[in-house]
Amino acid sequence: MIEKIKPLLVIQNLDIEILKIQNNFRELPNKIFSLNNRINSEETKIKNLSQKISELESISTNLQDDIADIEDKVRANAEKVMRVKTKEELEALEKETGDLKRRKIEIEDNQIKAMEEIESCKKDSEVRNANFQEEILPMKDEISELEKELNDSKEEVGLLDDERAKLIKEVDKDFLKIYERLSSNNNPPIIAETRGEVCGHCNMKIPPQVYIKVLQSKEIVLTPCCKKILIPKIT
């Protein structure tokens, strides 16, 4: 029986190596996803800030056009004053001019607020861009390295899987079924050597009658404690 078990020990070593690789790189996809989210978030903030600056500059330009239009109307009213013929016409013209000047003051106040906000957004943009270059941009290189590690690990697991598939063809089918069934519920190792009357996996004492069956090597024996396949220590 031991001779039939030995090929499974080789497969078990491959399974342990595969599991080790998978465990070592298990967090990489989440880390890559998190870094990409951070980069995308910062890029969106910078883009939105740039768009806001453009919108504010457009508003400021429109306000300046409104101011220029009012100034033209005020100048035109000043010229009309010389041509008015009645007191009523003069009062109406003066009222219109006063309203225009008050409206101009309101627009100028709004323009000042817009320009102050533009200045604030530009400073914020400079800080964000500097931070992006210093802290965020290097994350793209980090992602590339992590993706390479992940791809390398997948290739390594693929090679081990190929080797495992070749070995399976040479294994006793009945023993393989038992091994695969136990593997579906347990992580490797599935096969454990004894150390005297102690399980080499969980270090629990093996009942004498079970230990005798292990030494006889006539059948597959499972440990009562951890449900591993027990075999005598192979020298």
Long-range contacts (C-beta under 8 A, 24 or more apart in sequence): 1-217, 1-218, 1-219, 1-220, 2-217, 2-231, 2-232, 2-234, 4-171, 4-172, 4-175, 5-175, 5-191, 5-229, 5-231, 6-234, 7-167, 7-170, 7-171, 7-172, 8-171, 8-175, 8-176, 8-179, 8-190, 8-191, 9-191, 9-234, 10-167, 11-164, 11-167, 11-168, 11-171, 11-179, 12-179, 12-188, 12-189, 12-190, 12-191, 14-160, 14-163, 14-164, 14-167, 15-164, 15-183, 15-188, 15-190, 16-188, 16-189, 17-160, 18-157, 18-160, 18-161, 18-164, 19-187, 19-188, 21-153, 21-156, 21-157, 21-160, 22-153, 22-157, 24-153, 25-149, 25-150, 25-153, 28-146, 28-149, 28-150, 28-153, 29-150, 31-146, 32-143, 32-146, 32-147, 32-150, 35-139, 35-142, 35-143, 35-146, 36-143, 38-136, 38-139, 39-136, 39-139, 39-140, 39-143, 42-128, 42-131, 42-132, 42-136, 43-132, 45-128, 46-125, 46-128, 46-129, 46-132, 49-121, 49-124, 49-125, 49-128, 50-125, 52-121, 53-118, 53-121, 53-122, 53-125, 56-114, 56-117, 56-118, 56-121, 57-118, 59-114, 60-111, 60-114, 60-115, 60-118, 63-107, 63-108, 63-110, 63-111, 63-114, 64-111, 66-107, 67-104, 67-107, 67-108, 67-111, 70-100, 70-101, 70-103, 70-104, 70-107, 71-104, 73-100, 74-100, 74-101, 74-104, 175-220, 178-220, 178-229, 179-229, 182-222, 182-227, 182-228, 182-229, 185-227, 186-226, 186-227, 186-228, 189-228, 190-228, 190-229, 191-228, 191-229, 191-231, 192-223, 192-226, 192-228, 192-229, 192-230, 192-231, 193-230, 193-231, 193-232, 193-233, 193-234, 194-230, 194-231, 194-232, 194-233, 195-233, 199-223, 199-225, 199-226, 199-228, 199-230, 200-233, 201-226, 201-228, 202-226, 202-228, 206-230
